[in-house]
Amino acid sequence: MSKTVITEGDEGVKLIVKRRKKDTPNVRLATRMPVHVVYGGADRFSASIASKLGSIALKTLETYAPNFVEFANAFRLPGTESLPNFPEAVVRLDLQIAKDPSTARSSDHASWFAWTVYQKTIEKLKTEPVEDFRIDFEDGYGFRADDEEDADAFRTAKELAQTYIKGTNTYFSGLRVKSFAPETYSRSVRTLNIFLSTLLESTAGLIPPNFVVTLPKVSSHKDVRELHSHLTKVEKKANLPHGSIKLELMIETPAAIIGPKGNFALRDLVNAGKGRVIAAHFGAYDYTSSLGIAAEFQGLRHEACVLARQLMLLTLSPMGIRLADSVTTQIPTTVHNGGRLSKSQTADNRRRIFEAWRTHFENVTYSMSNGFYQSWDLHPNQLPARYAAVYSFFLRTFDSQTARLRGFIDGASRAMLSGNTFDDAASAQGVLNFLRRGSDCGAFNDSDVASATGLTEGEFRGQTFQQIIEGRRQAI
């Protein structure tokens, strides 16, 4: 395979990427976590995929929820029953809130809440509809002739490289290869080699930030160790620092939870990556299927999945491993398409979209409430429900969480003055982490939190709770 030709030259590409990094606002590489991941078949991946998905999602939102009241009804946001129904009244209320959101927040919280979530969702779909994209060579791609998969591996790597050079890549990205099971091992490694060599050639040896290789259907620490060893060789050949290419594990089999000797296997899987593993994604449908659970009863809320997620949370979260929950399979698509539709057909379409939106909204909320702040999206029409759920989740508890953090700060200050030990530092850190996640995803911003809690923006963003208190103790 011939080397990719880059008109600017290798040094030119490096300069372009460095310039782009310099011009990009500091969005907190160390703390930001994606709120979702979109898996898309490699055969359909292109440099413009994120903007295309955003355009489709925005059009669907504008069609079926053209104002914030319709939006609130679609997702049954808190206080929906109090919102006006007449179009003229909705328009007046929209203009009133837009003119003075602060007053609306204090005088008509339900309207302000629905309006704010709606506006943030629209803005997100316009500016960053996809945070994390996985170029999929596994379930979303299937089995194809070797020549075809070779060509897609080469093409998608060049497409990703171009987005990186131009500064249009999604903030998080990666590819999912086929599993390292014996029957697919050779094909998986072949795709990985073609993709990574082409990507590195196209970027003059640079790896996009927040890029990962996703290994599906992990069943043994040997799979992880083998992939780690292979990536080490790739890095050495490309003169990359060791560990530059990160790993993400798909937890989809019972063997990934309980090892052959009855031990909890999750920690061993992560440790086998020797520092490369940064995330673990749960695959509810493969997992329940492997347990013999009938398709009718499979889903991310099945009790078997609840147990698996709890074990992932207990084992991996303390290790700093980012956790992602599974997928909603009910897709918001229409029944009737093309031509002029009757009122009945239009109502059918709206009903179907709303039902699928609500299911996804509820599943995303369920996952987040169980400590999984990231999960999958499969279709652009799921994106409105994704961001509606995320913004609703963080905004509805903003007041109570900031008040709680302020209480922890006051309690710690009193303890300092009296010479006692403050016992709730771990709980306070949990609230601080929650608020950081909310600010990172755009539900609110750092200054909102600082104003509500009495923290400085530097304290909120740059320090642990213990460091905040210690800094204040020294300042007394």
DARALIN-V806289 format. One record per residue. N is the residue number from 0. RES is the residue in one small letter. OMEGA is omega in whole degrees, -180 to 180 (NA if undefined). Layout:
# DARALIN-V806289
n/res/omega
N/RES/OMEGA
N/RES/OMEGA
This chain:
# DARALIN-V806289
n/res/omega
0/m/-176
1/s/-179
2/k/179
3/t/179
4/v/178
5/i/-173
6/t/-179
7/e/-174
8/g/-177
9/d/-180
10/e/177
11/g/178
12/v/180
13/k/179
14/l/179
15/i/-178
16/v/179
17/k/179
18/r/180
19/r/177
20/k/-179
21/k/-177
22/d/-178
23/t/178
24/p/178
25/n/-178
26/v/169
27/r/178
28/l/-172
29/a/-172
30/t/-174
31/r/176
32/m/179
33/p/178
34/v/180
35/h/168
36/v/177
37/v/174
38/y/180
39/g/-179
40/g/-178
41/a/-179
42/d/-178
43/r/-177
44/f/174
45/s/-179
46/a/-177
47/s/-172
48/i/-177
49/a/-180
50/s/178
51/k/179
52/l/178
53/g/180
54/s/178
55/i/-179
56/a/-178
57/l/179
58/k/178
59/t/179
60/l/-179
61/e/-180
62/t/-172
63/y/175
64/a/-173
65/p/176
66/n/-172
67/f/178
68/v/175
69/e/179
70/f/179
71/a/177
72/n/-179
73/a/-175
74/f/179
75/r/178
76/l/-180
77/p/178
78/g/-178
79/t/-176
80/e/-179
81/s/-177
82/l/-179
83/p/180
84/n/-176
85/f/-177
86/p/-179
87/e/180
88/a/178
89/v/179
90/v/180
91/r/-179
92/l/177
93/d/-179
94/l/-179
95/q/-180
96/i/-179
97/a/-179
98/k/-177
99/d/-178
100/p/-177
101/s/178
102/t/179
103/a/-179
104/r/-178
105/s/-175
106/s/-177
107/d/-171
108/h/-178
109/a/179
110/s/179
111/w/-178
112/f/-180
113/a/-179
114/w/-178
115/t/179
116/v/179
117/y/-179
118/q/179
119/k/178
120/t/178
121/i/-179
122/e/180
123/k/180
124/l/179
125/k/-170
126/t/-179
127/e/-176
128/p/-179
129/v/177
130/e/-174
131/d/-179
132/f/178
133/r/175
134/i/-165
135/d/174
136/f/-180
137/e/-174
138/d/-180
139/g/-177
140/y/177
141/g/-179
142/f/-177
143/r/177
144/a/-178
145/d/-180
146/d/-179
147/e/180
148/e/175
149/d/-178
150/a/180
151/d/178
152/a/179
153/f/-177
154/r/-176
155/t/177
156/a/178
157/k/179
158/e/179
159/l/179
160/a/-179
161/q/177
162/t/179
163/y/-179
164/i/-178
165/k/-179
166/g/-179
167/t/-179
168/n/175
169/t/-174
170/y/175
171/f/-180
172/s/177
173/g/175
174/l/174
175/r/177
176/v/174
177/k/-175
178/s/178
179/f/172
180/a/-175
181/p/-174
182/e/-179
183/t/-175
184/y/-176
185/s/180
186/r/180
187/s/-179
188/v/180
189/r/178
190/t/-180
191/l/-179
192/n/180
193/i/-177
194/f/-175
195/l/179
196/s/179
197/t/179
198/l/-178
199/l/176
200/e/-176
201/s/-180
202/t/-178
203/a/173
204/g/-179
205/l/176
206/i/177
207/p/176
208/p/176
209/n/176
210/f/180
211/v/169
212/v/-178
213/t/179
214/l/-177
215/p/173
216/k/179
217/v/-179
218/s/-178
219/s/176
220/h/178
221/k/177
222/d/-178
223/v/180
224/r/179
225/e/180
226/l/176
227/h/-180
228/s/-179
229/h/180
230/l/176
231/t/178
232/k/178
233/v/-180
234/e/-179
235/k/180
236/k/-177
237/a/-178
238/n/176
239/l/174
240/p/180
241/h/179
242/g/-179
243/s/-179
244/i/-175
245/k/-179
246/l/177
247/e/-176
248/l/174
249/m/178
250/i/-172
251/e/-178
252/t/176
253/p/-179
254/a/177
255/a/180
256/i/-179
257/i/-178
258/g/-176
259/p/179
260/k/179
261/g/180
262/n/173
263/f/-170
264/a/-170
265/l/-179
266/r/179
267/d/179
268/l/-180
269/v/-179
270/n/179
271/a/178
272/g/176
273/k/176
274/g/-180
275/r/-173
276/v/-180
277/i/-176
278/a/175
279/a/-180
280/h/-180
281/f/177
282/g/-171
283/a/-172
284/y/174
285/d/-178
286/y/-180
287/t/177
288/s/-179
289/s/177
290/l/179
291/g/179
292/i/-176
293/a/-175
294/a/-178
295/e/-174
296/f/-180
297/q/180
298/g/-173
299/l/179
300/r/178
301/h/-176
302/e/177
303/a/178
304/c/178
305/v/179
306/l/-179
307/a/-180
308/r/180
309/q/178
310/l/176
311/m/-179
312/l/-178
313/l/-174
314/t/-169
315/l/-179
316/s/177
317/p/179
318/m/-179
319/g/179
320/i/179
321/r/-176
322/l/178
323/a/179
324/d/-170
325/s/-165
326/v/168
327/t/-174
328/t/177
329/q/-173
330/i/179
331/p/177
332/t/-176
333/t/178
334/v/-176
335/h/-177
336/n/174
337/g/174
338/g/177
339/r/-178
340/l/176
341/s/177
342/k/180
343/s/179
344/q/177
345/t/179
346/a/177
347/d/179
348/n/-179
349/r/-179
350/r/-179
351/r/178
352/i/-179
353/f/-179
354/e/180
355/a/176
356/w/-178
357/r/179
358/t/-179
359/h/177
360/f/-179
361/e/179
362/n/178
363/v/179
364/t/179
365/y/-180
366/s/-179
367/m/180
368/s/178
369/n/174
370/g/177
371/f/-172
372/y/176
373/q/172
374/s/-169
375/w/164
376/d/-178
377/l/-172
378/h/-179
379/p/-179
380/n/174
381/q/-176
382/l/176
383/p/179
384/a/178
385/r/-174
386/y/174
387/a/-179
388/a/-177
389/v/-178
390/y/177
391/s/-177
392/f/-177
393/f/-176
394/l/-174
395/r/179
396/t/-177
397/f/-177
398/d/-178
399/s/-178
400/q/178
401/t/177
402/a/179
403/r/179
404/l/177
405/r/178
406/g/177
407/f/180
408/i/179
409/d/180
410/g/179
411/a/179
412/s/179
413/r/180
414/a/178
415/m/-177
416/l/-179
417/s/179
418/g/180
419/n/178
420/t/177
421/f/-170
422/d/-173
423/d/-176
424/a/-179
425/a/178
426/s/179
427/a/178
428/q/177
429/g/177
430/v/179
431/l/178
432/n/179
433/f/-179
434/l/176
435/r/177
436/r/180
437/g/179
438/s/180
439/d/-177
440/c/176
441/g/177
442/a/173
443/f/-179
444/n/-176
445/d/-178
446/s/176
447/d/-179
448/v/-180
449/a/-179
450/s/-175
451/a/-174
452/t/-176
453/g/175
454/l/167
455/t/178
456/e/177
457/g/177
458/e/-177
459/f/-173
460/r/-167
461/g/-174
462/q/169
463/t/179
464/f/-180
465/q/178
466/q/178
467/i/-178
468/i/180
469/e/178
470/g/179
471/r/178
472/r/-179
473/q/-179
474/a/-179
475/i/NA
